[in-house]
Amino acid sequence: MLSLLLAWLANTSVMPLLVGGAIGAASKRVLRPCVGRLRRQVAWAALAALLVHLALVGSGLLRDGAMLDYASVLAAAVAASVLACMRGAR
């Protein structure tokens, strides 16, 4: 049972981590006055995307790979990037 859970977690975590990391890396260039570090931007965006994805898919509200799943991952990654950029400016 634990091996099934770990296999599901590994399979479902790839997309949000990659998309969140890419959004975080791109946001460093897009958000020009951003003074935060690139590693922090990528980490926060990837973590936010993963947590939102796991919450929505794990609770059964959305299916893995649904269009709203992708939209929520993108929105979480963008919001986390903006917040990380704003926190870096302080």
PyMOL Python script that loads the backbone (N, CA, C, O; Angstrom):
from pymol import cmd

cmd.read_pdbstr("""\
ATOM      1  N   MET A   1       0.817  -1.187   0.000  1.00  0.00           N
ATOM      2  CA  MET A   1       0.000   0.000   0.000  1.00  0.00           C
ATOM      3  C   MET A   1       0.870   1.264   0.000  1.00  0.00           C
ATOM      4  O   MET A   1       0.583   2.225  -0.714  1.00  0.00           O
ATOM      5  N   LEU A   2       1.922   1.249   0.799  1.00  0.00           N
ATOM      6  CA  LEU A   2       2.816   2.399   0.857  1.00  0.00           C
ATOM      7  C   LEU A   2       3.545   2.586  -0.464  1.00  0.00           C
ATOM      8  O   LEU A   2       3.787   3.717  -0.887  1.00  0.00           O
ATOM      9  N   SER A   3       3.897   1.481  -1.118  1.00  0.00           N
ATOM     10  CA  SER A   3       4.587   1.598  -2.399  1.00  0.00           C
ATOM     11  C   SER A   3       3.682   2.213  -3.465  1.00  0.00           C
ATOM     12  O   SER A   3       4.162   2.946  -4.329  1.00  0.00           O
ATOM     13  N   LEU A   4       2.390   1.928  -3.415  1.00  0.00           N
ATOM     14  CA  LEU A   4       1.454   2.552  -4.345  1.00  0.00           C
ATOM     15  C   LEU A   4       1.345   4.052  -4.096  1.00  0.00           C
ATOM     16  O   LEU A   4       1.306   4.840  -5.041  1.00  0.00           O
ATOM     17  N   LEU A   5       1.298   4.439  -2.846  1.00  0.00           N
ATOM     18  CA  LEU A   5       1.230   5.855  -2.509  1.00  0.00           C
ATOM     19  C   LEU A   5       2.486   6.585  -2.968  1.00  0.00           C
ATOM     20  O   LEU A   5       2.403   7.673  -3.537  1.00  0.00           O
ATOM     21  N   LEU A   6       3.639   5.992  -2.724  1.00  0.00           N
ATOM     22  CA  LEU A   6       4.888   6.635  -3.126  1.00  0.00           C
ATOM     23  C   LEU A   6       5.023   6.705  -4.647  1.00  0.00           C
ATOM     24  O   LEU A   6       5.531   7.692  -5.180  1.00  0.00           O
ATOM     25  N   ALA A   7       4.570   5.664  -5.345  1.00  0.00           N
ATOM     26  CA  ALA A   7       4.612   5.684  -6.804  1.00  0.00           C
ATOM     27  C   ALA A   7       3.685   6.767  -7.348  1.00  0.00           C
ATOM     28  O   ALA A   7       4.058   7.488  -8.274  1.00  0.00           O
ATOM     29  N   TRP A   8       2.484   6.892  -6.787  1.00  0.00           N
ATOM     30  CA  TRP A   8       1.558   7.937  -7.216  1.00  0.00           C
ATOM     31  C   TRP A   8       2.139   9.314  -6.937  1.00  0.00           C
ATOM     32  O   TRP A   8       2.047  10.209  -7.777  1.00  0.00           O
ATOM     33  N   LEU A   9       2.735   9.489  -5.766  1.00  0.00           N
ATOM     34  CA  LEU A   9       3.310  10.778  -5.398  1.00  0.00           C
ATOM     35  C   LEU A   9       4.447  11.154  -6.334  1.00  0.00           C
ATOM     36  O   LEU A   9       4.556  12.312  -6.737  1.00  0.00           O
ATOM     37  N   ALA A  10       5.288  10.201  -6.682  1.00  0.00           N
ATOM     38  CA  ALA A  10       6.394  10.485  -7.597  1.00  0.00           C
ATOM     39  C   ALA A  10       5.881  10.825  -8.992  1.00  0.00           C
ATOM     40  O   ALA A  10       6.402  11.736  -9.636  1.00  0.00           O
ATOM     41  N   ASN A  11       4.875  10.110  -9.462  1.00  0.00           N
ATOM     42  CA  ASN A  11       4.351  10.367 -10.802  1.00  0.00           C
ATOM     43  C   ASN A  11       3.610  11.688 -10.900  1.00  0.00           C
ATOM     44  O   ASN A  11       3.718  12.385 -11.909  1.00  0.00           O
ATOM     45  N   THR A  12       2.872  12.036  -9.885  1.00  0.00           N
ATOM     46  CA  THR A  12       2.061  13.250  -9.949  1.00  0.00           C
ATOM     47  C   THR A  12       2.852  14.502  -9.588  1.00  0.00           C
ATOM     48  O   THR A  12       2.371  15.611  -9.820  1.00  0.00           O
ATOM     49  N   SER A  13       4.038  14.358  -9.033  1.00  0.00           N
ATOM     50  CA  SER A  13       4.810  15.516  -8.602  1.00  0.00           C
ATOM     51  C   SER A  13       5.696  16.103  -9.691  1.00  0.00           C
ATOM     52  O   SER A  13       6.208  17.210  -9.532  1.00  0.00           O
ATOM     53  N   VAL A  14       5.883  15.399 -10.772  1.00  0.00           N
ATOM     54  CA  VAL A  14       6.811  15.860 -11.799  1.00  0.00           C
ATOM     55  C   VAL A  14       6.301  17.131 -12.477  1.00  0.00           C
ATOM     56  O   VAL A  14       7.040  18.110 -12.582  1.00  0.00           O
ATOM     57  N   MET A  15       5.069  17.128 -12.930  1.00  0.00           N
ATOM     58  CA  MET A  15       4.534  18.271 -13.661  1.00  0.00           C
ATOM     59  C   MET A  15       4.529  19.559 -12.835  1.00  0.00           C
ATOM     60  O   MET A  15       5.019  20.577 -13.324  1.00  0.00           O
ATOM     61  N   PRO A  16       4.002  19.566 -11.613  1.00  0.00           N
ATOM     62  CA  PRO A  16       4.000  20.839 -10.881  1.00  0.00           C
ATOM     63  C   PRO A  16       5.391  21.336 -10.533  1.00  0.00           C
ATOM     64  O   PRO A  16       5.628  22.544 -10.517  1.00  0.00           O
ATOM     65  N   LEU A  17       6.313  20.429 -10.255  1.00  0.00           N
ATOM     66  CA  LEU A  17       7.668  20.869  -9.932  1.00  0.00           C
ATOM     67  C   LEU A  17       8.352  21.495 -11.145  1.00  0.00           C
ATOM     68  O   LEU A  17       9.016  22.524 -11.022  1.00  0.00           O
ATOM     69  N   LEU A  18       8.192  20.881 -12.306  1.00  0.00           N
ATOM     70  CA  LEU A  18       8.812  21.437 -13.510  1.00  0.00           C
ATOM     71  C   LEU A  18       8.151  22.743 -13.937  1.00  0.00           C
ATOM     72  O   LEU A  18       8.838  23.711 -14.263  1.00  0.00           O
ATOM     73  N   VAL A  19       6.837  22.771 -13.937  1.00  0.00           N
ATOM     74  CA  VAL A  19       6.124  23.991 -14.337  1.00  0.00           C
ATOM     75  C   VAL A  19       6.385  25.115 -13.333  1.00  0.00           C
ATOM     76  O   VAL A  19       6.647  26.251 -13.729  1.00  0.00           O
ATOM     77  N   GLY A  20       6.315  24.807 -12.057  1.00  0.00           N
ATOM     78  CA  GLY A  20       6.578  25.824 -11.041  1.00  0.00           C
ATOM     79  C   GLY A  20       8.006  26.340 -11.096  1.00  0.00           C
ATOM     80  O   GLY A  20       8.242  27.539 -10.947  1.00  0.00           O
ATOM     81  N   GLY A  21       8.955  25.443 -11.308  1.00  0.00           N
ATOM     82  CA  GLY A  21      10.354  25.870 -11.422  1.00  0.00           C
ATOM     83  C   GLY A  21      10.582  26.740 -12.644  1.00  0.00           C
ATOM     84  O   GLY A  21      11.317  27.725 -12.576  1.00  0.00           O
ATOM     85  N   ALA A  22       9.959  26.386 -13.761  1.00  0.00           N
ATOM     86  CA  ALA A  22      10.101  27.188 -14.978  1.00  0.00           C
ATOM     87  C   ALA A  22       9.465  28.564 -14.821  1.00  0.00           C
ATOM     88  O   ALA A  22      10.018  29.564 -15.279  1.00  0.00           O
ATOM     89  N   ILE A  23       8.308  28.615 -14.179  1.00  0.00           N
ATOM     90  CA  ILE A  23       7.648  29.909 -13.928  1.00  0.00           C
ATOM     91  C   ILE A  23       8.515  30.756 -13.000  1.00  0.00           C
ATOM     92  O   ILE A  23       8.679  31.955 -13.222  1.00  0.00           O
ATOM     93  N   GLY A  24       9.061  30.141 -11.976  1.00  0.00           N
ATOM     94  CA  GLY A  24       9.923  30.877 -11.049  1.00  0.00           C
ATOM     95  C   GLY A  24      11.170  31.414 -11.721  1.00  0.00           C
ATOM     96  O   GLY A  24      11.598  32.533 -11.438  1.00  0.00           O
ATOM     97  N   ALA A  25      11.759  30.623 -12.612  1.00  0.00           N
ATOM     98  CA  ALA A  25      12.954  31.076 -13.322  1.00  0.00           C
ATOM     99  C   ALA A  25      12.621  32.189 -14.310  1.00  0.00           C
ATOM    100  O   ALA A  25      13.377  33.151 -14.451  1.00  0.00           O
ATOM    101  N   ALA A  26      11.498  32.055 -14.986  1.00  0.00           N
ATOM    102  CA  ALA A  26      11.100  33.088 -15.957  1.00  0.00           C
ATOM    103  C   ALA A  26      10.660  34.372 -15.267  1.00  0.00           C
ATOM    104  O   ALA A  26      10.814  35.459 -15.822  1.00  0.00           O
ATOM    105  N   SER A  27      10.119  34.254 -14.070  1.00  0.00           N
ATOM    106  CA  SER A  27       9.626  35.451 -13.386  1.00  0.00           C
ATOM    107  C   SER A  27      10.763  36.382 -12.984  1.00  0.00           C
ATOM    108  O   SER A  27      10.555  37.583 -12.811  1.00  0.00           O
ATOM    109  N   LYS A  28      11.938  35.842 -12.839  1.00  0.00           N
ATOM    110  CA  LYS A  28      13.092  36.687 -12.508  1.00  0.00           C
ATOM    111  C   LYS A  28      13.351  37.705 -13.623  1.00  0.00           C
ATOM    112  O   LYS A  28      13.746  38.840 -13.357  1.00  0.00           O
ATOM    113  N   ARG A  29      13.125  37.287 -14.871  1.00  0.00           N
ATOM    114  CA  ARG A  29      13.305  38.193 -16.007  1.00  0.00           C
ATOM    115  C   ARG A  29      12.073  39.072 -16.234  1.00  0.00           C
ATOM    116  O   ARG A  29      12.197  40.241 -16.598  1.00  0.00           O
ATOM    117  N   VAL A  30      10.896  38.507 -16.019  1.00  0.00           N
ATOM    118  CA  VAL A  30       9.656  39.240 -16.317  1.00  0.00           C
ATOM    119  C   VAL A  30       9.407  40.332 -15.281  1.00  0.00           C
ATOM    120  O   VAL A  30       9.032  41.450 -15.635  1.00  0.00           O
ATOM    121  N   LEU A  31       9.609  40.020 -14.028  1.00  0.00           N
ATOM    122  CA  LEU A  31       9.401  40.996 -12.953  1.00  0.00           C
ATOM    123  C   LEU A  31      10.695  41.781 -12.767  1.00  0.00           C
ATOM    124  O   LEU A  31      11.500  41.454 -11.895  1.00  0.00           O
ATOM    125  N   ARG A  32      10.890  42.777 -13.551  1.00  0.00           N
ATOM    126  CA  ARG A  32      12.163  43.495 -13.620  1.00  0.00           C
ATOM    127  C   ARG A  32      12.676  44.066 -12.303  1.00  0.00           C
ATOM    128  O   ARG A  32      13.855  43.873 -12.007  1.00  0.00           O
ATOM    129  N   PRO A  33      11.891  44.739 -11.509  1.00  0.00           N
ATOM    130  CA  PRO A  33      12.477  45.286 -10.283  1.00  0.00           C
ATOM    131  C   PRO A  33      12.702  44.223  -9.202  1.00  0.00           C
ATOM    132  O   PRO A  33      12.954  44.565  -8.046  1.00  0.00           O
ATOM    133  N   CYS A  34      12.616  42.966  -9.557  1.00  0.00           N
ATOM    134  CA  CYS A  34      12.763  41.891  -8.578  1.00  0.00           C
ATOM    135  C   CYS A  34      14.224  41.766  -8.152  1.00  0.00           C
ATOM    136  O   CYS A  34      15.114  41.610  -8.988  1.00  0.00           O
ATOM    137  N   VAL A  35      14.453  41.834  -6.856  1.00  0.00           N
ATOM    138  CA  VAL A  35      15.809  41.716  -6.348  1.00  0.00           C
ATOM    139  C   VAL A  35      16.044  40.402  -5.621  1.00  0.00           C
ATOM    140  O   VAL A  35      17.119  40.175  -5.068  1.00  0.00           O
ATOM    141  N   GLY A  36      15.033  39.532  -5.624  1.00  0.00           N
ATOM    142  CA  GLY A  36      15.174  38.240  -4.957  1.00  0.00           C
ATOM    143  C   GLY A  36      16.146  37.336  -5.697  1.00  0.00           C
ATOM    144  O   GLY A  36      16.469  37.579  -6.860  1.00  0.00           O
ATOM    145  N   ARG A  37      16.604  36.310  -5.030  1.00  0.00           N
ATOM    146  CA  ARG A  37      17.522  35.360  -5.647  1.00  0.00           C
ATOM    147  C   ARG A  37      16.774  34.375  -6.526  1.00  0.00           C
ATOM    148  O   ARG A  37      15.626  34.022  -6.254  1.00  0.00           O
ATOM    149  N   LEU A  38      17.439  33.940  -7.580  1.00  0.00           N
ATOM    150  CA  LEU A  38      16.816  33.027  -8.542  1.00  0.00           C
ATOM    151  C   LEU A  38      16.449  31.709  -7.885  1.00  0.00           C
ATOM    152  O   LEU A  38      15.369  31.176  -8.142  1.00  0.00           O
ATOM    153  N   ARG A  39      17.305  31.182  -7.061  1.00  0.00           N
ATOM    154  CA  ARG A  39      17.035  29.908  -6.395  1.00  0.00           C
ATOM    155  C   ARG A  39      15.791  29.997  -5.517  1.00  0.00           C
ATOM    156  O   ARG A  39      14.990  29.064  -5.464  1.00  0.00           O
ATOM    157  N   ARG A  40      15.639  31.114  -4.836  1.00  0.00           N
ATOM    158  CA  ARG A  40      14.466  31.305  -3.979  1.00  0.00           C
ATOM    159  C   ARG A  40      13.189  31.420  -4.816  1.00  0.00           C
ATOM    160  O   ARG A  40      12.148  30.877  -4.445  1.00  0.00           O
ATOM    161  N   GLN A  41      13.272  32.124  -5.936  1.00  0.00           N
ATOM    162  CA  GLN A  41      12.116  32.252  -6.833  1.00  0.00           C
ATOM    163  C   GLN A  41      11.667  30.878  -7.327  1.00  0.00           C
ATOM    164  O   GLN A  41      10.483  30.545  -7.286  1.00  0.00           O
ATOM    165  N   VAL A  42      12.628  30.095  -7.791  1.00  0.00           N
ATOM    166  CA  VAL A  42      12.312  28.765  -8.336  1.00  0.00           C
ATOM    167  C   VAL A  42      11.749  27.861  -7.249  1.00  0.00           C
ATOM    168  O   VAL A  42      10.773  27.146  -7.477  1.00  0.00           O
ATOM    169  N   ALA A  43      12.358  27.889  -6.073  1.00  0.00           N
ATOM    170  CA  ALA A  43      11.922  27.007  -4.988  1.00  0.00           C
ATOM    171  C   ALA A  43      10.506  27.341  -4.520  1.00  0.00           C
ATOM    172  O   ALA A  43       9.686  26.443  -4.333  1.00  0.00           O
ATOM    173  N   TRP A  44      10.221  28.617  -4.332  1.00  0.00           N
ATOM    174  CA  TRP A  44       8.897  29.006  -3.854  1.00  0.00           C
ATOM    175  C   TRP A  44       7.818  28.701  -4.879  1.00  0.00           C
ATOM    176  O   TRP A  44       6.733  28.238  -4.526  1.00  0.00           O
ATOM    177  N   ALA A  45       8.113  28.963  -6.154  1.00  0.00           N
ATOM    178  CA  ALA A  45       7.121  28.703  -7.200  1.00  0.00           C
ATOM    179  C   ALA A  45       6.859  27.204  -7.337  1.00  0.00           C
ATOM    180  O   ALA A  45       5.710  26.783  -7.473  1.00  0.00           O
ATOM    181  N   ALA A  46       7.919  26.400  -7.302  1.00  0.00           N
ATOM    182  CA  ALA A  46       7.751  24.951  -7.426  1.00  0.00           C
ATOM    183  C   ALA A  46       7.011  24.378  -6.221  1.00  0.00           C
ATOM    184  O   ALA A  46       6.151  23.512  -6.380  1.00  0.00           O
ATOM    185  N   LEU A  47       7.334  24.849  -5.029  1.00  0.00           N
ATOM    186  CA  LEU A  47       6.668  24.353  -3.827  1.00  0.00           C
ATOM    187  C   LEU A  47       5.186  24.723  -3.814  1.00  0.00           C
ATOM    188  O   LEU A  47       4.344  23.897  -3.465  1.00  0.00           O
ATOM    189  N   ALA A  48       4.868  25.952  -4.189  1.00  0.00           N
ATOM    190  CA  ALA A  48       3.457  26.375  -4.220  1.00  0.00           C
ATOM    191  C   ALA A  48       2.673  25.580  -5.253  1.00  0.00           C
ATOM    192  O   ALA A  48       1.546  25.157  -4.995  1.00  0.00           O
ATOM    193  N   ALA A  49       3.270  25.376  -6.421  1.00  0.00           N
ATOM    194  CA  ALA A  49       2.589  24.609  -7.463  1.00  0.00           C
ATOM    195  C   ALA A  49       2.354  23.171  -7.016  1.00  0.00           C
ATOM    196  O   ALA A  49       1.284  22.609  -7.251  1.00  0.00           O
ATOM    197  N   LEU A  50       3.353  22.580  -6.372  1.00  0.00           N
ATOM    198  CA  LEU A  50       3.218  21.203  -5.903  1.00  0.00           C
ATOM    199  C   LEU A  50       2.149  21.082  -4.817  1.00  0.00           C
ATOM    200  O   LEU A  50       1.338  20.157  -4.854  1.00  0.00           O
ATOM    201  N   LEU A  51       2.138  21.987  -3.868  1.00  0.00           N
ATOM    202  CA  LEU A  51       1.156  21.909  -2.782  1.00  0.00           C
ATOM    203  C   LEU A  51      -0.266  22.091  -3.287  1.00  0.00           C
ATOM    204  O   LEU A  51      -1.175  21.389  -2.843  1.00  0.00           O
ATOM    205  N   VAL A  52      -0.469  23.021  -4.206  1.00  0.00           N
ATOM    206  CA  VAL A  52      -1.809  23.218  -4.760  1.00  0.00           C
ATOM    207  C   VAL A  52      -2.236  21.992  -5.555  1.00  0.00           C
ATOM    208  O   VAL A  52      -3.374  21.537  -5.444  1.00  0.00           O
ATOM    209  N   HIS A  53      -1.326  21.464  -6.350  1.00  0.00           N
ATOM    210  CA  HIS A  53      -1.632  20.280  -7.149  1.00  0.00           C
ATOM    211  C   HIS A  53      -1.981  19.088  -6.259  1.00  0.00           C
ATOM    212  O   HIS A  53      -2.977  18.404  -6.497  1.00  0.00           O
ATOM    213  N   LEU A  54      -1.174  18.841  -5.246  1.00  0.00           N
ATOM    214  CA  LEU A  54      -1.437  17.702  -4.360  1.00  0.00           C
ATOM    215  C   LEU A  54      -2.730  17.890  -3.571  1.00  0.00           C
ATOM    216  O   LEU A  54      -3.447  16.923  -3.312  1.00  0.00           O
ATOM    217  N   ALA A  55      -3.028  19.125  -3.189  1.00  0.00           N
ATOM    218  CA  ALA A  55      -4.268  19.370  -2.449  1.00  0.00           C
ATOM    219  C   ALA A  55      -5.491  19.129  -3.334  1.00  0.00           C
ATOM    220  O   ALA A  55      -6.460  18.508  -2.897  1.00  0.00           O
ATOM    221  N   LEU A  56      -5.451  19.610  -4.556  1.00  0.00           N
ATOM    222  CA  LEU A  56      -6.615  19.472  -5.431  1.00  0.00           C
ATOM    223  C   LEU A  56      -6.776  18.056  -5.971  1.00  0.00           C
ATOM    224  O   LEU A  56      -7.887  17.529  -6.014  1.00  0.00           O
ATOM    225  N   VAL A  57      -5.681  17.446  -6.379  1.00  0.00           N
ATOM    226  CA  VAL A  57      -5.765  16.091  -6.939  1.00  0.00           C
ATOM    227  C   VAL A  57      -5.903  15.057  -5.823  1.00  0.00           C
ATOM    228  O   VAL A  57      -6.667  14.100  -5.944  1.00  0.00           O
ATOM    229  N   GLY A  58      -5.167  15.254  -4.750  1.00  0.00           N
ATOM    230  CA  GLY A  58      -5.221  14.307  -3.642  1.00  0.00           C
ATOM    231  C   GLY A  58      -6.572  14.286  -2.944  1.00  0.00           C
ATOM    232  O   GLY A  58      -6.992  13.246  -2.436  1.00  0.00           O
ATOM    233  N   SER A  59      -7.257  15.426  -2.914  1.00  0.00           N
ATOM    234  CA  SER A  59      -8.577  15.463  -2.276  1.00  0.00           C
ATOM    235  C   SER A  59      -9.676  14.942  -3.193  1.00  0.00           C
ATOM    236  O   SER A  59     -10.785  14.661  -2.740  1.00  0.00           O
ATOM    237  N   GLY A  60      -9.372  14.816  -4.471  1.00  0.00           N
ATOM    238  CA  GLY A  60     -10.360  14.320  -5.415  1.00  0.00           C
ATOM    239  C   GLY A  60     -11.183  15.401  -6.079  1.00  0.00           C
ATOM    240  O   GLY A  60     -12.109  15.091  -6.829  1.00  0.00           O
ATOM    241  N   LEU A  61     -10.871  16.672  -5.824  1.00  0.00           N
ATOM    242  CA  LEU A  61     -11.617  17.752  -6.466  1.00  0.00           C
ATOM    243  C   LEU A  61     -11.352  17.808  -7.972  1.00  0.00           C
ATOM    244  O   LEU A  61     -12.254  18.096  -8.758  1.00  0.00           O
ATOM    245  N   LEU A  62     -10.118  17.533  -8.362  1.00  0.00           N
ATOM    246  CA  LEU A  62      -9.743  17.542  -9.771  1.00  0.00           C
ATOM    247  C   LEU A  62      -9.018  16.244 -10.114  1.00  0.00           C
ATOM    248  O   LEU A  62      -8.398  15.608  -9.262  1.00  0.00           O
ATOM    249  N   ARG A  63      -9.116  15.876 -11.378  1.00  0.00           N
ATOM    250  CA  ARG A  63      -8.364  14.714 -11.851  1.00  0.00           C
ATOM    251  C   ARG A  63      -6.973  15.160 -12.258  1.00  0.00           C
ATOM    252  O   ARG A  63      -6.776  16.303 -12.669  1.00  0.00           O
ATOM    253  N   ASP A  64      -6.020  14.270 -12.147  1.00  0.00           N
ATOM    254  CA  ASP A  64      -4.658  14.567 -12.550  1.00  0.00           C
ATOM    255  C   ASP A  64      -4.624  14.799 -14.056  1.00  0.00           C
ATOM    256  O   ASP A  64      -5.046  13.939 -14.829  1.00  0.00           O
ATOM    257  N   GLY A  65      -4.130  15.944 -14.465  1.00  0.00           N
ATOM    258  CA  GLY A  65      -4.057  16.269 -15.874  1.00  0.00           C
ATOM    259  C   GLY A  65      -5.238  17.056 -16.398  1.00  0.00           C
ATOM    260  O   GLY A  65      -5.299  17.343 -17.594  1.00  0.00           O
ATOM    261  N   ALA A  66      -6.171  17.410 -15.546  1.00  0.00           N
ATOM    262  CA  ALA A  66      -7.323  18.203 -15.990  1.00  0.00           C
ATOM    263  C   ALA A  66      -6.879  19.633 -16.284  1.00  0.00           C
ATOM    264  O   ALA A  66      -5.871  20.106 -15.759  1.00  0.00           O
ATOM    265  N   MET A  67      -7.636  20.300 -17.118  1.00  0.00           N
ATOM    266  CA  MET A  67      -7.285  21.661 -17.511  1.00  0.00           C
ATOM    267  C   MET A  67      -7.273  22.602 -16.305  1.00  0.00           C
ATOM    268  O   MET A  67      -6.404  23.468 -16.208  1.00  0.00           O
ATOM    269  N   LEU A  68      -8.217  22.444 -15.397  1.00  0.00           N
ATOM    270  CA  LEU A  68      -8.224  23.276 -14.189  1.00  0.00           C
ATOM    271  C   LEU A  68      -7.048  22.957 -13.271  1.00  0.00           C
ATOM    272  O   LEU A  68      -6.597  23.816 -12.514  1.00  0.00           O
ATOM    273  N   ASP A  69      -6.558  21.736 -13.338  1.00  0.00           N
ATOM    274  CA  ASP A  69      -5.370  21.364 -12.579  1.00  0.00           C
ATOM    275  C   ASP A  69      -4.171  22.156 -13.079  1.00  0.00           C
ATOM    276  O   ASP A  69      -3.417  22.719 -12.286  1.00  0.00           O
ATOM    277  N   TYR A  70      -3.997  22.198 -14.396  1.00  0.00           N
ATOM    278  CA  TYR A  70      -2.896  22.968 -14.975  1.00  0.00           C
ATOM    279  C   TYR A  70      -3.037  24.455 -14.687  1.00  0.00           C
ATOM    280  O   TYR A  70      -2.053  25.129 -14.384  1.00  0.00           O
ATOM    281  N   ALA A  71      -4.258  24.964 -14.781  1.00  0.00           N
ATOM    282  CA  ALA A  71      -4.491  26.380 -14.515  1.00  0.00           C
ATOM    283  C   ALA A  71      -4.187  26.733 -13.058  1.00  0.00           C
ATOM    284  O   ALA A  71      -3.610  27.784 -12.780  1.00  0.00           O
ATOM    285  N   SER A  72      -4.573  25.861 -12.135  1.00  0.00           N
ATOM    286  CA  SER A  72      -4.303  26.141 -10.722  1.00  0.00           C
ATOM    287  C   SER A  72      -2.812  26.064 -10.417  1.00  0.00           C
ATOM    288  O   SER A  72      -2.307  26.832  -9.598  1.00  0.00           O
ATOM    289  N   VAL A  73      -2.108  25.149 -11.065  1.00  0.00           N
ATOM    290  CA  VAL A  73      -0.651  25.058 -10.884  1.00  0.00           C
ATOM    291  C   VAL A  73       0.014  26.329 -11.401  1.00  0.00           C
ATOM    292  O   VAL A  73       0.888  26.882 -10.733  1.00  0.00           O
ATOM    293  N   LEU A  74      -0.383  26.793 -12.567  1.00  0.00           N
ATOM    294  CA  LEU A  74       0.184  28.027 -13.115  1.00  0.00           C
ATOM    295  C   LEU A  74      -0.116  29.222 -12.224  1.00  0.00           C
ATOM    296  O   LEU A  74       0.767  30.038 -11.959  1.00  0.00           O
ATOM    297  N   ALA A  75      -1.356  29.333 -11.761  1.00  0.00           N
ATOM    298  CA  ALA A  75      -1.724  30.466 -10.907  1.00  0.00           C
ATOM    299  C   ALA A  75      -0.958  30.452  -9.591  1.00  0.00           C
ATOM    300  O   ALA A  75      -0.518  31.500  -9.118  1.00  0.00           O
ATOM    301  N   ALA A  76      -0.798  29.287  -9.004  1.00  0.00           N
ATOM    302  CA  ALA A  76      -0.055  29.192  -7.741  1.00  0.00           C
ATOM    303  C   ALA A  76       1.411  29.542  -7.938  1.00  0.00           C
ATOM    304  O   ALA A  76       2.010  30.209  -7.095  1.00  0.00           O
ATOM    305  N   ALA A  77       1.990  29.096  -9.044  1.00  0.00           N
ATOM    306  CA  ALA A  77       3.400  29.385  -9.310  1.00  0.00           C
ATOM    307  C   ALA A  77       3.627  30.876  -9.556  1.00  0.00           C
ATOM    308  O   ALA A  77       4.605  31.446  -9.073  1.00  0.00           O
ATOM    309  N   VAL A  78       2.731  31.499 -10.300  1.00  0.00           N
ATOM    310  CA  VAL A  78       2.861  32.934 -10.564  1.00  0.00           C
ATOM    311  C   VAL A  78       2.678  33.731  -9.271  1.00  0.00           C
ATOM    312  O   VAL A  78       3.438  34.662  -9.004  1.00  0.00           O
ATOM    313  N   ALA A  79       1.687  33.372  -8.480  1.00  0.00           N
ATOM    314  CA  ALA A  79       1.455  34.084  -7.217  1.00  0.00           C
ATOM    315  C   ALA A  79       2.635  33.932  -6.265  1.00  0.00           C
ATOM    316  O   ALA A  79       3.036  34.895  -5.612  1.00  0.00           O
ATOM    317  N   ALA A  80       3.186  32.739  -6.185  1.00  0.00           N
ATOM    318  CA  ALA A  80       4.345  32.528  -5.306  1.00  0.00           C
ATOM    319  C   ALA A  80       5.562  33.290  -5.810  1.00  0.00           C
ATOM    320  O   ALA A  80       6.344  33.804  -5.010  1.00  0.00           O
ATOM    321  N   SER A  81       5.731  33.370  -7.122  1.00  0.00           N
ATOM    322  CA  SER A  81       6.860  34.125  -7.675  1.00  0.00           C
ATOM    323  C   SER A  81       6.742  35.609  -7.366  1.00  0.00           C
ATOM    324  O   SER A  81       7.723  36.259  -7.005  1.00  0.00           O
ATOM    325  N   VAL A  82       5.536  36.137  -7.509  1.00  0.00           N
ATOM    326  CA  VAL A  82       5.326  37.555  -7.209  1.00  0.00           C
ATOM    327  C   VAL A  82       5.563  37.819  -5.726  1.00  0.00           C
ATOM    328  O   VAL A  82       6.201  38.809  -5.368  1.00  0.00           O
ATOM    329  N   LEU A  83       5.058  36.948  -4.868  1.00  0.00           N
ATOM    330  CA  LEU A  83       5.273  37.141  -3.426  1.00  0.00           C
ATOM    331  C   LEU A  83       6.745  36.999  -3.045  1.00  0.00           C
ATOM    332  O   LEU A  83       7.243  37.753  -2.210  1.00  0.00           O
ATOM    333  N   ALA A  84       7.436  36.048  -3.646  1.00  0.00           N
ATOM    334  CA  ALA A  84       8.861  35.892  -3.350  1.00  0.00           C
ATOM    335  C   ALA A  84       9.646  37.105  -3.828  1.00  0.00           C
ATOM    336  O   ALA A  84      10.614  37.512  -3.186  1.00  0.00           O
ATOM    337  N   CYS A  85       9.242  37.672  -4.932  1.00  0.00           N
ATOM    338  CA  CYS A  85       9.900  38.872  -5.446  1.00  0.00           C
ATOM    339  C   CYS A  85       9.641  40.063  -4.528  1.00  0.00           C
ATOM    340  O   CYS A  85      10.546  40.849  -4.249  1.00  0.00           O
ATOM    341  N   MET A  86       8.403  40.190  -4.064  1.00  0.00           N
ATOM    342  CA  MET A  86       8.070  41.293  -3.173  1.00  0.00           C
ATOM    343  C   MET A  86       8.774  41.147  -1.827  1.00  0.00           C
ATOM    344  O   MET A  86       9.206  42.138  -1.237  1.00  0.00           O
ATOM    345  N   ARG A  87       8.890  39.912  -1.343  1.00  0.00           N
ATOM    346  CA  ARG A  87       9.570  39.695  -0.059  1.00  0.00           C
ATOM    347  C   ARG A  87      11.065  39.937  -0.184  1.00  0.00           C
ATOM    348  O   ARG A  87      11.707  40.342   0.785  1.00  0.00           O
ATOM    349  N   GLY A  88      11.627  39.696  -1.360  1.00  0.00           N
ATOM    350  CA  GLY A  88      13.045  39.948  -1.561  1.00  0.00           C
ATOM    351  C   GLY A  88      13.378  41.425  -1.616  1.00  0.00           C
ATOM    352  O   GLY A  88      14.516  41.817  -1.360  1.00  0.00           O
ATOM    353  N   ALA A  89      12.387  42.252  -1.950  1.00  0.00           N
ATOM    354  CA  ALA A  89      12.606  43.693  -2.047  1.00  0.00           C
ATOM    355  C   ALA A  89      12.662  44.359  -0.682  1.00  0.00           C
ATOM    356  O   ALA A  89      13.154  45.481  -0.560  1.00  0.00           O
ATOM    357  N   ARG A  90      12.160  43.678   0.350  1.00  0.00           N
ATOM    358  CA  ARG A  90      12.172  44.286   1.688  1.00  0.00           C
ATOM    359  C   ARG A  90      13.539  44.309   2.269  1.00  0.00           C
ATOM    360  O   ARG A  90      13.726  44.786   3.388  1.00  0.00           O
TER     361      ARG A  90
END
""", "prot")
cmd.dss("prot")
cmd.show_as("cartoon", "prot")
cmd.util.cbc("prot")
cmd.orient("prot")
